[in-house]
């Protein structure tokens, strides 16, 4: 497996332009590694996949700058060095927030994917997720691991507050779900994937996802098991890398079980819509633990055809804001001042 890789010099997938996409950037980028997303109207969501992606509806977003790739370990390390930030995974949980939790779990740690050696039931996440004490962004696979050879990989084990803190330090923000999805589509309005309607065109992997039978067999047809360095796969039509696969990415929107039916009315196209609210976002199946959830987008290297087909722009997932894992990261945006 390669350890370090620079962004490849490669032509982005050609987008389908719309009249709203002909506006150039309002000035130079706020960061040399950001690209201008021109804004426009697009079809958000999907009626052909998971229920939470419905209904498909038209949305308009204004233009914004976006990080070309997810925030890397190298960049996150600069933030920590400058601010002395301590991530959520490095802090002991407050027992009052987790009634009934086992005492041995009330220590700093994070969720790590551990591949089982044989087939297991896909109905029980505990068959491959383990809460490891001492796992954090510096130790992505557990307390005995390190960031050696991973400086250009996306930072992981970051909870929502960690991503938000980095964004504030960098003078940026986290994207809304609509902004993220518009950017991920790269101008290909209505396409199933960020590069078109075929998952592997001509047999070529277009993103870091799982090949084989999840969770115990990964053939690594795409060359990677676990995260990959940013830029290891082709950019989309806007020149963005790793919008699909590699790591899930935080957005600033509170989760709700599906897109609002109000937004699907033909009379009205929402402009810069936002999600639900914190109270609505809480998991109704766990009423005793009142932890709100944000929307994750993009899928990860653990998404596979036999388990989680969420390697698509429309896909979405609810993540509690107190949770960090080995397959969730983030990227930032800057909205022009008006």
C-alpha positions, 0 to 999 in steps of 0.5 A: 500500500502506498503511504504518501500521494500527491493530488494527481494531475487529471481532468475532472469529470465534465459537468453538465452546466446550467445557467446558474453555473456560469458565474465565476468566483467573486475573487481569489480563493480564501485558501489555496486548496479551495475551489469555487462551487458556482451554485445553482438549482439541482435535484436533491435526494433520490427516490430509488435508494434508501427511504431517508433520501426521499423525496427527490426535490429541486433546491437552489444553493448560492455559490461558495468555496469548498476544500478540494479534499477532506481535512488531512491528518497533516492539516489537523495536526497544525490546528491542534499545535496552534490551539492545543485542542483536545478532541472529544475522543481524548476526553473521558465521557460524563457518566450523566450523559450515558445512563446505564453505560458500562464503567469500563467504557467511560474512558477516552476512546473511539469506535474502530472498525475491526474486520472479523475473520469470517461471515457474521450477521449484518444486523449487529454492528457490534460484529465489526465495530469496537469501542477501543480505549485510547483510539483517537485521531493520533491513534486511528486503529487503536492505542498502539497505532500511529499516523506514520505514513498517514499524513495525507490521509483524512483525519478520523475520530473527529466528533462534530465539535472537533470539526466545528472547532477546526473550521472556526480556527481556519476561518471557515464553516461546515457545509449544509447538506444541500451545499455538500450534495450540490458540490458532490454532484459536480454538475451531473444533476440527477446522476446516481454517482458523482461521476455518472450512472455507472458505479465502475465505468469500464471496471475502473474504481472511482472512489475508495469503497469496499470490494468483496463481502462486507465485513470480512472479505475485502479484495482491495480491487481499488488498491486500498483497505482502510482510508486512502490518501486524498487525491488517490481517485479522480476528481468530480466535475468541480475538481473536488476529491473524495466526495464519495467514499474514503470517509463520511463527512460531517455537515452542519444540518440536523438530521431528520428521517427524510427530506421535507415534503414541503420542499418537493412542491412544484411551486417553490424551490427552496434556496439554501435550505437547512435541515431539521432541529436538534430535538427532532434529530434525536434517535427515537429508538433510544429515548433514554439517551438524548444526543442530537444527530447531524447529517453525514454525507458521502459514504466511506471505504466501508460502504459495499454493494452487499451492505451499505450502498451509500457511496452516492451524493444523495446518500445520508446518515444520522451521526450523534454529535458525541460520536467519533469513528475510524471512518468519519472526517470532514471538509470546510467551506467559505461563503462569500460575504454579501 
